[in-house]
Amino acid sequence: MNGDQEYWRRTHGQTCVVRAVRRKLLPRVRALDAMPSFPVRTSYQVSIPEHNQRGSFLRPCRLPTHVCRPWTARQVTRSRSCARIKAIASPVADKQQKNGHAIKQSTHEQAEKMQTQEAFVWTKHWYPLSLEADLDTQSPIPHTLLNIDMVIWKDGERKWGACEDRCPHRLAPLSEGRIQNGNLACNYHGWEFDRKGACLANPQSGMLASDPICKADKAKARAFPVQVAQGMLWIWPESGPHAWLESAMQAPVLVPEAADPNWTGSDAVPVFSTWRANWDLWMENTMDPSHVNWLHDGTAGKWEDAYPMKMRLLDNAVDAHKGFTVQHDGYSKTQNEAGLKVTRQYLPPCTNRYVYEYSNGRVDIFAIYFTPISPGVTRSFFKFVSQNPPKGFALISKVPQWLFHNLSGSMSDQDAVMLHTQDYALREDPKHWRGYYLPSQADRAVAAFRVWLHEKAGGDVGWAKGATSADLPPKLSRDQLLSRWDRHTKDCASCKQAMATVDKIRTGLTIASAALLTLALFTTAQYRSAITDSTLIELGLGASLLVVREALRKFNQNYIAGSGNVYNLRKKPATKTDIDSPANPGVM
């Protein structure tokens, strides 16, 4: 034993033996075979992973002389020497050293800087939660965002507020409360809150906002920033003073053309729906247009019109905050004949901007927003605008909202059934999305999205309460899944108003037809010898009114339930008409 070994043994005792300094400083820790344990005589310490039954973690440890453990630069605690060790361990830095360049920044610092730039925080973004026109201004409304139960209301200043749906007093649901004096009042004990969560009244103590009890932090409700943009109510799902400052400095990610009056259809209201499938699957669905001719055969495309799609990732880049962009040509023969070129842009966290450009100068833009509500539940907002559209499109864009919603559900029924079933299969697969097989160019947008979610956004939606996307609610039956009442109508003011109006008309038709049939029977009984022309007219009108009444019943039924026969499963081979007739070239 030499003098150094004896000195460290006497002054520090027996501890870890690590040799971390060698030629080129190889990233490996080895015990010294020929000497007992003693601490490393350098200005840094080493943390080595230890494994036990509870998992893997980092801590200083003893090593017997025969043990050799590898380590990485990430496991070395920073100190005066650590920066140089990590920098030299980097192949790039090693090359710089050979070239005589000074290393200005350690690998650790560069990694920290990159992580700061690339980190995607789910709660530090705006999310559309509802159409403003559909919200009740007279009472609190329960909603959910990122698995956070919220309550929304309009205060005395005619501004929207949002709080967590629990009273700080005893955690009662504030959504069961009322709007009182322009404030949100809990129905359990009458505590009142403003839109920033401040307690304004405590009836049990006779206290008001200026009293210490109401000023206490524990008396505040957890409030979230709110704003309205393009007719949608947007929520920033983070609370606290910093949240209000950060949200004021960042605007919602919008598709500007959707509100530009120079685009046909910009004055229309977005169509929203609530779906029983996870957010990531709906994102994949719209990034994958090649499914249109297959899943939506007979509604938006045709199997016979399908065409291999060529897609590329623009700049080969996936960014945490800017997302990514892909470009592709048509995915049907009809679209390729029309010279279609498409640009699909994903703007985190929930905005999709799809631009369809045709050789004749027509340009269509789809603005689609997907909001993660809770595991297994997603809300979508859809809007379509166009320049140089085909004839008749301007008239279609003027169709009343309630009528358009009633007639446009069959295509979404097909997606709803497919994704709901796929969601459970995906969460049960131990490989999860890595079990996908994505060999074609048509899959590149899906692959890019999975790279963004896995490498840039933590691998899953940032659900509250420790939830994951695998925490799915019970699986729905086909009838439950196709319930348009749960999916849309119960939250749509225009559709509910249309249903009520149609019901009133049907009641009137019932009374009128009953009166006409009664009159016809009375006339026939009075003049038994012959049936007069007036009797025939009365019978005809009465029967016609009953037919109209039945048609209106089926019309209202579309607001409640979808069609059980979701797919167009053609059993016969395609005819010449099927092949020659063009499919809809403008579907997303």
C-alpha positions as CSV (number, residue, x, y, z in Angstrom):
1,M,0.0,0.0,0.0
2,N,1.5,3.4,-1.0
3,G,1.4,6.6,0.9
4,D,-1.7,8.0,-0.9
5,Q,-3.8,4.9,-0.1
6,E,-2.8,4.9,3.5
7,Y,-3.6,8.6,3.9
8,W,-7.1,8.3,2.4
9,R,-7.8,5.1,4.5
10,R,-6.9,6.9,7.7
11,T,-8.7,10.2,7.1
12,H,-11.8,9.0,5.3
13,G,-12.3,5.3,6.0
14,Q,-13.4,2.6,3.6
15,T,-15.9,3.8,1.0
16,C,-16.5,3.5,-2.8
17,V,-13.6,2.7,-5.1
18,V,-14.0,4.3,-8.5
19,R,-11.5,4.8,-11.3
20,A,-13.1,7.4,-13.6
21,V,-10.0,9.0,-15.1
22,R,-8.2,7.2,-17.8
23,R,-6.8,8.0,-21.2
24,K,-9.7,9.8,-23.0
25,L,-11.8,9.3,-19.8
26,L,-13.8,6.2,-20.9
27,P,-17.3,6.2,-19.4
28,R,-16.8,3.2,-17.2
29,V,-16.3,2.8,-13.4
30,R,-14.1,0.0,-12.3
31,A,-12.9,-1.1,-8.9
32,L,-9.2,-1.2,-8.3
33,D,-8.3,-4.8,-8.0
34,A,-5.1,-4.4,-6.0
35,M,-6.2,-2.2,-3.1
36,P,-9.0,-1.9,-0.5
37,S,-11.8,0.6,-0.8
38,F,-11.2,4.3,-0.5
39,P,-12.9,7.4,-1.9
40,V,-12.1,9.0,-5.2
41,R,-9.5,11.7,-4.9
42,T,-11.1,14.1,-7.4
43,S,-13.5,17.1,-7.2
44,Y,-16.5,15.1,-8.3
45,Q,-18.6,12.3,-7.0
46,V,-20.3,9.4,-8.9
47,S,-23.8,8.1,-8.5
48,I,-24.2,4.6,-9.6
49,P,-27.6,2.9,-10.2
50,E,-28.5,0.3,-7.7
51,H,-31.3,-2.2,-8.3
52,N,-33.7,-3.6,-5.7
53,Q,-37.2,-4.9,-5.6
54,R,-38.7,-1.5,-5.8
55,G,-37.0,-0.5,-9.0
56,S,-33.9,1.4,-10.1
57,F,-32.6,4.7,-8.6
58,L,-29.4,6.6,-8.2
59,R,-27.4,6.8,-5.0
60,P,-23.7,6.5,-3.9
61,C,-22.8,2.9,-3.2
62,R,-20.0,0.6,-2.2
63,L,-18.4,-1.6,-4.8
64,P,-16.5,-4.7,-4.0
65,T,-13.1,-4.8,-5.7
66,H,-14.2,-7.4,-8.3
67,V,-17.3,-5.5,-9.5
68,C,-17.3,-3.4,-12.7
69,R,-20.2,-1.1,-13.4
70,P,-20.7,1.0,-16.5
71,W,-21.9,4.6,-16.2
72,T,-23.0,7.4,-18.4
73,A,-22.3,11.1,-18.3
74,R,-25.9,11.7,-17.1
75,Q,-25.1,9.8,-13.8
76,V,-22.2,12.0,-12.8
77,T,-23.0,14.8,-10.3
78,R,-21.9,18.2,-11.6
79,S,-18.8,19.8,-10.1
80,R,-15.6,21.5,-11.2
81,S,-14.2,18.5,-13.0
82,C,-17.6,17.0,-14.1
83,A,-18.1,19.4,-16.9
84,R,-14.8,18.5,-18.5
85,I,-15.4,14.8,-18.0
86,K,-18.8,14.9,-19.7
87,A,-17.6,17.1,-22.5
88,I,-14.7,14.9,-23.4
89,A,-17.0,11.8,-23.2
90,S,-19.0,13.3,-26.1
91,P,-17.7,12.2,-29.5
92,V,-18.3,15.7,-30.9
93,A,-16.4,17.3,-28.0
94,D,-13.6,14.7,-28.4
95,K,-13.2,15.6,-32.0
96,Q,-13.1,19.3,-31.1
97,Q,-10.4,18.6,-28.5
98,K,-8.3,16.9,-31.2
99,N,-8.7,19.9,-33.5
100,G,-7.6,22.2,-30.7
101,H,-10.9,23.9,-30.1
102,A,-11.9,24.9,-26.6
103,I,-15.1,23.5,-25.3
104,K,-17.2,26.5,-24.2
105,Q,-20.1,24.6,-22.8
106,S,-20.4,21.2,-21.2
107,T,-22.5,18.4,-22.7
108,H,-24.6,18.6,-19.6
109,E,-25.4,22.3,-20.0
110,Q,-26.1,21.8,-23.7
111,A,-28.6,19.0,-22.8
112,E,-30.2,21.1,-20.2
113,K,-30.6,24.0,-22.7
114,M,-32.0,21.6,-25.3
115,Q,-34.5,20.2,-22.8
116,T,-35.6,23.7,-21.8
117,Q,-36.2,24.6,-25.5
118,E,-37.9,21.3,-26.4
119,A,-39.9,20.6,-23.3
120,F,-43.6,20.4,-24.1
121,V,-45.8,21.1,-21.0
122,W,-49.4,20.1,-21.6
123,T,-50.9,22.6,-19.1
124,K,-49.2,25.6,-20.7
125,H,-51.3,25.8,-23.8
126,W,-54.8,26.9,-24.8
127,Y,-57.5,24.3,-25.6
128,P,-60.9,24.8,-27.2
129,L,-63.6,23.4,-24.9
130,S,-66.9,24.5,-26.2
131,L,-68.7,26.8,-28.7
132,E,-69.6,30.0,-26.9
133,A,-73.0,30.1,-28.5
134,D,-73.9,26.7,-26.9
135,L,-73.0,27.8,-23.3
136,D,-75.7,28.6,-20.7
137,T,-75.2,32.1,-19.3
138,Q,-77.6,31.6,-16.5
139,S,-76.1,28.7,-14.5
140,P,-72.7,27.0,-14.0
141,I,-71.8,24.4,-16.6
142,P,-69.6,21.3,-15.8
143,H,-66.8,20.5,-18.2
144,T,-63.6,18.4,-18.2
145,L,-60.2,19.1,-19.7
146,L,-57.1,17.0,-19.4
147,N,-59.0,15.0,-16.8
148,I,-59.5,18.1,-14.7
149,D,-63.1,18.6,-13.6
150,M,-64.1,22.2,-14.3
151,V,-67.0,24.5,-14.0
152,I,-67.7,27.4,-16.4
153,W,-69.9,30.4,-15.9
154,K,-70.4,34.0,-17.0
155,D,-69.9,36.6,-14.3
156,G,-71.6,40.0,-13.6
157,E,-69.1,41.7,-16.0
158,R,-70.3,39.4,-18.8
159,K,-66.9,37.6,-18.9
160,W,-66.4,33.9,-18.7
161,G,-64.7,32.2,-15.8
162,A,-63.5,28.7,-15.2
163,C,-62.6,27.0,-11.9
164,E,-61.9,23.5,-10.7
165,D,-65.2,21.9,-9.9
166,R,-64.6,21.7,-6.1
167,C,-65.3,24.2,-3.4
168,P,-62.2,24.8,-1.2
169,H,-64.4,24.7,1.9
170,R,-65.3,21.0,1.8
171,L,-64.8,20.0,-1.9
172,A,-68.4,20.1,-2.9
173,P,-69.0,20.4,-6.7
174,L,-69.3,24.1,-7.7
175,S,-71.2,23.0,-10.9
176,E,-74.2,22.2,-8.6
177,G,-74.2,25.9,-7.5
178,R,-75.6,29.0,-8.9
179,I,-74.7,32.4,-10.2
180,Q,-75.3,34.9,-7.4
181,N,-74.5,38.6,-7.5
182,G,-72.5,37.9,-10.7
183,N,-70.3,35.4,-8.8
184,L,-70.1,31.6,-8.6
185,A,-71.9,30.5,-5.4
186,C,-71.5,27.1,-3.9
187,N,-74.9,25.5,-3.2
188,Y,-73.6,23.7,-0.1
189,H,-72.7,26.6,2.2
190,G,-73.0,29.7,0.0
191,W,-69.4,30.6,-0.5
192,E,-68.9,32.9,-3.5
193,F,-66.0,33.2,-5.9
194,D,-65.0,35.5,-8.7
195,R,-63.6,34.3,-12.0
196,K,-60.0,34.4,-10.6
197,G,-61.0,32.1,-7.7
198,A,-61.0,34.8,-5.0
199,C,-63.4,34.1,-2.2
200,L,-65.9,37.0,-1.9
201,A,-68.3,35.8,0.7
202,N,-68.3,33.3,3.6
203,P,-71.8,33.3,5.1
204,Q,-70.9,31.0,8.0
205,S,-68.5,33.6,9.4
206,G,-70.3,36.7,8.1
207,M,-67.1,37.5,6.2
208,L,-66.6,39.4,3.0
209,A,-63.7,39.7,0.5
210,S,-61.8,42.2,2.6
211,D,-61.7,39.9,5.7
212,P,-58.7,37.7,6.5
213,I,-60.6,34.5,6.3
214,C,-61.6,35.2,2.7
215,K,-58.2,36.5,1.8
216,A,-56.5,33.3,2.9
217,D,-55.0,31.1,0.1
218,K,-56.9,28.1,1.3
219,A,-60.2,30.0,0.7
220,K,-59.4,30.5,-3.0
221,A,-60.9,28.3,-5.7
222,R,-58.5,27.0,-8.3
223,A,-59.2,29.2,-11.3
224,F,-58.1,28.9,-15.0
225,P,-57.6,31.6,-17.6
226,V,-60.3,31.8,-20.3
227,Q,-60.8,33.5,-23.6
228,V,-63.0,33.4,-26.7
229,A,-61.5,33.1,-30.2
230,Q,-63.2,32.2,-33.5
231,G,-66.5,31.5,-31.6
232,M,-64.8,28.9,-29.3
233,L,-64.2,29.1,-25.6
234,W,-60.5,28.3,-24.9
235,I,-59.1,27.2,-21.5
236,W,-55.6,27.4,-20.1
237,P,-55.5,24.4,-17.8
238,E,-53.1,25.8,-15.3
239,S,-53.8,27.9,-12.2
240,G,-51.8,30.4,-10.1
241,P,-50.5,33.9,-10.7
242,H,-47.9,32.7,-13.3
243,A,-50.6,31.0,-15.3
244,W,-52.4,34.3,-15.9
245,L,-49.3,36.0,-16.9
246,E,-48.1,33.2,-19.2
247,S,-51.5,32.8,-20.8
248,A,-51.7,36.5,-21.6
249,M,-48.4,36.3,-23.5
250,Q,-49.5,33.3,-25.6
251,A,-52.3,33.2,-28.1
252,P,-54.4,30.1,-29.0
253,V,-53.1,28.3,-32.0
254,L,-55.7,29.1,-34.7
255,V,-56.2,28.6,-38.4
256,P,-56.5,32.2,-39.5
257,E,-58.3,31.4,-42.8
258,A,-61.2,30.0,-40.9
259,A,-62.2,33.5,-39.8
260,D,-61.1,35.4,-43.0
261,P,-64.2,36.8,-44.8
262,N,-62.3,36.4,-48.1
263,W,-62.8,32.7,-47.8
264,T,-66.1,31.1,-48.6
265,G,-67.6,29.4,-45.5
266,S,-65.7,31.5,-43.0
267,D,-69.0,32.8,-41.5
268,A,-70.1,29.3,-40.6
269,V,-70.0,27.9,-37.1
270,P,-67.6,25.1,-36.3
271,V,-69.1,21.6,-35.9
272,F,-68.2,19.9,-32.7
273,S,-68.6,16.3,-31.4
274,T,-67.5,14.4,-28.3
275,W,-66.0,11.0,-29.1
276,R,-65.4,7.8,-27.1
277,A,-61.8,7.2,-28.2
278,N,-58.4,8.6,-27.0
279,W,-57.0,11.9,-28.3
280,D,-54.0,10.3,-30.0
281,L,-56.2,8.0,-32.2
282,W,-58.3,10.9,-33.5
283,M,-55.1,12.8,-34.3
284,E,-53.8,9.8,-36.3
285,N,-57.2,9.4,-38.0
286,T,-57.2,12.8,-39.7
287,M,-53.5,12.6,-40.5
288,D,-54.2,9.5,-42.5
289,P,-56.4,10.4,-45.5
290,S,-55.7,7.1,-47.2
291,H,-58.5,5.4,-45.2
292,V,-61.2,7.6,-46.8
293,N,-61.8,5.4,-49.8
294,W,-62.1,2.3,-47.6
295,L,-63.7,3.2,-44.4
296,H,-66.0,5.8,-46.0
297,D,-66.8,3.9,-49.1
298,G,-70.1,5.2,-50.5
299,T,-70.1,8.4,-48.4
300,A,-66.9,10.2,-49.1
301,G,-64.9,7.9,-51.3
302,K,-65.0,4.6,-53.3
303,W,-62.8,1.5,-53.0
304,E,-62.4,1.5,-56.8
305,D,-61.1,5.0,-56.8
306,A,-58.3,4.4,-54.2
307,Y,-54.8,5.3,-55.3
308,P,-51.4,4.8,-53.6
309,M,-50.5,8.1,-51.9
310,K,-47.0,9.6,-51.9
311,M,-46.2,11.5,-48.7
312,R,-43.1,13.1,-47.3
313,L,-42.2,14.8,-44.0
314,L,-41.2,18.4,-44.8
315,D,-37.6,19.2,-43.8
316,N,-37.6,15.9,-42.0
317,A,-38.3,17.8,-38.8
318,V,-40.5,17.2,-35.8
319,D,-40.5,20.1,-33.3
320,A,-42.0,20.0,-29.7
321,H,-43.8,23.4,-30.2
322,K,-44.1,23.8,-34.0
323,G,-45.1,20.2,-34.6
324,F,-44.5,19.0,-38.2
325,T,-45.7,19.3,-41.8
326,V,-46.2,16.6,-44.4
327,Q,-47.0,17.0,-48.1
328,H,-48.7,14.5,-50.4
329,D,-50.6,14.2,-53.6
330,G,-54.0,12.7,-54.1
331,Y,-55.1,9.5,-52.5
332,S,-57.7,8.7,-55.2
333,K,-57.6,8.6,-59.0
334,T,-60.1,11.5,-59.2
335,Q,-57.9,13.7,-57.0
336,N,-54.8,13.0,-59.0
337,E,-56.6,13.8,-62.3
338,A,-57.5,17.1,-60.6
339,G,-53.9,17.8,-59.8
340,L,-54.4,17.8,-56.0
341,K,-51.5,18.8,-53.8
342,V,-52.0,18.6,-50.0
343,T,-50.1,20.1,-47.1
344,R,-51.0,18.8,-43.6
345,Q,-49.7,20.8,-40.7
346,Y,-49.9,19.7,-37.0
347,L,-49.6,22.6,-34.6
348,P,-49.4,21.4,-31.0
349,P,-51.3,20.8,-28.9
350,C,-54.6,20.4,-30.8
351,T,-54.6,22.3,-34.1
352,N,-54.6,20.7,-37.6
353,R,-54.4,22.8,-40.7
354,Y,-54.9,20.9,-44.0
355,V,-54.6,22.8,-47.3
356,Y,-55.9,21.2,-50.5
357,E,-54.7,22.9,-53.7
358,Y,-56.1,21.9,-57.1
359,S,-54.7,22.7,-60.6
360,N,-57.8,24.8,-61.5
361,G,-57.0,27.3,-58.7
362,R,-59.4,25.9,-56.1
363,V,-58.1,25.9,-52.5
364,D,-59.8,24.1,-49.6
365,I,-58.7,24.5,-46.0
366,F,-59.8,22.2,-43.2
367,A,-59.4,23.5,-39.6
368,I,-59.7,20.7,-37.1
369,Y,-59.1,20.9,-33.4
370,F,-58.9,17.9,-31.1
371,T,-59.2,18.5,-27.3
372,P,-58.2,15.8,-24.8
373,I,-61.1,15.7,-22.4
374,S,-60.3,12.6,-20.3
375,P,-58.8,9.1,-21.0
376,G,-60.9,7.6,-23.8
377,V,-62.9,10.9,-24.4
378,T,-62.0,13.5,-27.1
379,R,-63.8,16.6,-28.4
380,S,-63.4,17.8,-32.0
381,F,-64.1,21.1,-33.7
382,F,-64.3,21.1,-37.5
383,K,-64.5,23.9,-40.0
384,F,-64.1,24.1,-43.7
385,V,-63.4,27.1,-45.9
386,S,-62.6,27.4,-49.6
387,Q,-61.5,29.8,-52.4
388,N,-62.8,29.3,-56.0
389,P,-65.1,26.5,-54.8
390,P,-67.3,24.5,-57.1
391,K,-70.7,25.8,-58.0
392,G,-73.3,25.4,-55.2
393,F,-70.8,25.3,-52.4
394,A,-71.6,28.9,-51.3
395,L,-75.3,27.8,-51.0
396,I,-74.2,24.7,-48.9
397,S,-72.3,26.9,-46.6
398,K,-75.5,28.9,-45.9
399,V,-77.4,25.8,-44.8
400,P,-78.7,26.4,-41.2
401,Q,-76.6,25.0,-38.5
402,W,-79.3,22.7,-37.1
403,L,-80.0,21.2,-40.6
404,F,-76.4,20.7,-41.4
405,H,-75.8,18.9,-38.1
406,N,-78.8,16.6,-38.8
407,L,-77.6,15.5,-42.2
408,S,-73.9,15.1,-41.7
409,G,-73.5,12.3,-39.2
410,S,-73.1,9.1,-41.2
411,M,-69.4,9.6,-42.1
412,S,-68.4,10.3,-38.5
413,D,-70.4,7.2,-37.3
414,Q,-67.9,5.1,-39.3
415,D,-64.9,6.7,-37.6
416,A,-66.5,6.4,-34.2
417,V,-67.0,2.7,-34.4
418,M,-63.6,2.0,-35.8
419,L,-61.5,4.1,-33.4
420,H,-63.5,3.1,-30.3
421,T,-62.6,-0.6,-30.9
422,Q,-59.1,0.2,-31.9
423,D,-58.5,2.1,-28.7
424,Y,-59.0,-0.9,-26.5
425,A,-56.8,-3.1,-28.7
426,L,-54.0,-0.5,-28.6
427,R,-54.0,-0.2,-24.8
428,E,-54.0,-3.9,-24.3
429,D,-51.1,-4.5,-26.6
430,P,-47.8,-4.6,-24.5
431,K,-46.0,-3.0,-27.4
432,H,-48.6,-0.2,-27.7
433,W,-48.0,1.9,-30.8
434,R,-44.7,0.2,-31.4
435,G,-46.7,-2.8,-32.5
436,Y,-47.7,-0.8,-35.6
437,Y,-46.4,-1.8,-39.0
438,L,-46.0,1.3,-41.1
439,P,-44.3,0.3,-44.4
440,S,-45.8,2.8,-46.8
441,Q,-45.5,6.5,-47.5
442,A,-49.1,7.0,-46.5
443,D,-48.1,6.2,-42.9
444,R,-45.5,8.9,-42.6
445,A,-47.7,11.4,-40.9
446,V,-48.8,8.9,-38.3
447,A,-45.2,7.9,-37.7
448,A,-44.2,11.6,-37.3
449,F,-47.0,12.2,-34.8
450,R,-45.9,9.2,-32.8
451,V,-42.4,10.5,-32.8
452,W,-43.7,13.9,-31.5
453,L,-45.8,12.3,-28.8
454,H,-43.1,9.9,-27.6
455,E,-40.0,12.0,-27.9
456,K,-41.2,15.6,-27.5
457,A,-44.4,15.3,-25.3
458,G,-43.6,12.7,-22.7
459,G,-45.2,9.7,-24.5
460,D,-48.8,10.4,-23.4
461,V,-51.2,13.2,-22.8
462,G,-50.5,15.0,-19.6
463,W,-53.6,13.8,-17.8
464,A,-54.3,15.1,-14.3
465,K,-54.8,12.9,-11.2
466,G,-52.1,10.5,-12.4
467,A,-54.2,9.0,-15.1
468,T,-52.9,7.5,-18.4
469,S,-54.6,6.9,-21.7
470,A,-54.9,3.3,-20.8
471,D,-57.4,4.1,-18.0
472,L,-60.3,3.7,-20.4
473,P,-64.0,3.8,-19.3
474,P,-66.1,0.7,-19.9
475,K,-66.5,-0.3,-23.5
476,L,-69.7,0.9,-25.2
477,S,-72.2,-1.1,-27.2
478,R,-72.9,-0.2,-30.8
479,D,-76.1,1.6,-29.9
480,Q,-74.4,3.6,-27.2
481,L,-71.5,4.5,-29.4
482,L,-73.8,5.8,-32.1
483,S,-75.8,7.9,-29.7
484,R,-75.7,11.4,-31.4
485,W,-77.5,12.8,-28.4
486,D,-74.5,12.0,-26.1
487,R,-72.0,12.9,-28.8
488,H,-73.4,16.2,-29.9
489,T,-77.0,17.2,-29.5
490,K,-77.2,17.5,-25.7
491,D,-74.5,20.2,-25.9
492,C,-75.7,22.0,-29.1
493,A,-78.2,24.8,-28.5
494,S,-79.3,25.0,-32.2
495,C,-80.0,21.3,-32.4
496,K,-82.0,21.2,-29.2
497,Q,-84.0,24.2,-30.3
498,A,-84.7,22.5,-33.7
499,M,-85.8,19.3,-31.9
500,A,-88.2,21.3,-29.7
501,T,-89.6,23.1,-32.8
502,V,-90.1,19.9,-34.7
503,D,-91.9,18.4,-31.8
504,K,-94.3,21.3,-31.7
505,I,-94.9,21.0,-35.4
506,R,-95.6,17.2,-35.0
507,T,-98.1,17.9,-32.3
508,G,-99.9,20.4,-34.5
509,L,-99.9,17.9,-37.4
510,T,-101.3,15.2,-35.1
511,I,-104.2,17.5,-34.0
512,A,-104.9,18.6,-37.6
513,S,-104.9,15.1,-39.0
514,A,-107.1,13.9,-36.2
515,A,-109.6,16.7,-37.0
516,L,-109.6,16.0,-40.7
517,L,-110.1,12.3,-40.2
518,T,-112.9,12.9,-37.7
519,L,-114.6,15.3,-40.1
520,A,-114.3,12.8,-43.0
521,L,-116.0,10.1,-40.8
522,F,-118.7,12.5,-39.7
523,T,-119.4,13.4,-43.4
524,T,-119.5,9.8,-44.4
525,A,-121.9,8.9,-41.6
526,Q,-124.2,11.9,-42.5
527,Y,-124.4,11.0,-46.2
528,R,-124.3,7.3,-46.2
529,S,-125.6,7.0,-49.7
530,A,-122.3,8.3,-51.3
531,I,-118.8,9.5,-50.5
532,T,-118.5,13.1,-51.5
533,D,-115.4,14.7,-53.0
534,S,-114.9,16.7,-49.8
535,T,-114.7,13.5,-47.9
536,L,-112.0,12.2,-50.1
537,I,-110.1,15.5,-49.8
538,E,-110.3,15.3,-46.0
539,L,-109.1,11.8,-45.9
540,G,-106.2,12.6,-48.3
541,L,-105.1,15.6,-46.3
542,G,-105.3,13.7,-43.0
543,A,-103.2,10.9,-44.3
544,S,-100.7,13.4,-45.8
545,L,-100.3,15.1,-42.5
546,L,-99.6,11.7,-40.8
547,V,-96.9,11.0,-43.4
548,V,-95.3,14.4,-42.8
549,R,-95.5,13.8,-39.1
550,E,-93.7,10.4,-39.4
551,A,-91.0,12.1,-41.6
552,L,-90.4,14.7,-38.9
553,R,-90.1,11.9,-36.3
554,K,-87.3,10.3,-38.3
555,F,-85.7,13.7,-38.7
556,N,-85.7,14.2,-35.0
557,Q,-84.4,10.7,-34.5
558,N,-81.2,11.7,-36.4
559,Y,-80.4,14.0,-33.5
560,I,-80.7,11.1,-31.0
561,A,-79.2,8.0,-32.6
562,G,-77.1,7.1,-35.6
563,S,-77.7,4.4,-38.2
564,G,-77.1,0.9,-37.1
565,N,-75.9,0.0,-40.6
566,V,-72.7,2.0,-40.3
567,Y,-70.6,0.6,-43.2
568,N,-71.4,0.3,-46.9
569,L,-70.5,-3.3,-47.2
570,R,-71.0,-4.1,-50.9
571,K,-71.3,-7.8,-51.6
572,K,-71.5,-7.5,-55.3
573,P,-68.5,-6.7,-57.5
574,A,-68.1,-3.1,-58.7
575,T,-70.0,-2.2,-61.8
576,K,-68.9,0.1,-64.6
577,T,-71.0,2.9,-63.0
578,D,-69.1,2.5,-59.7
579,I,-65.8,2.7,-61.4
580,D,-66.6,5.6,-63.8
581,S,-68.6,7.8,-61.4
582,P,-66.3,10.3,-59.6
583,A,-65.9,10.3,-55.9
584,N,-65.9,13.5,-53.8
585,P,-62.5,15.0,-54.5
586,G,-62.7,17.6,-51.6
587,V,-63.0,15.3,-48.6
588,M,-60.2,15.5,-46.1
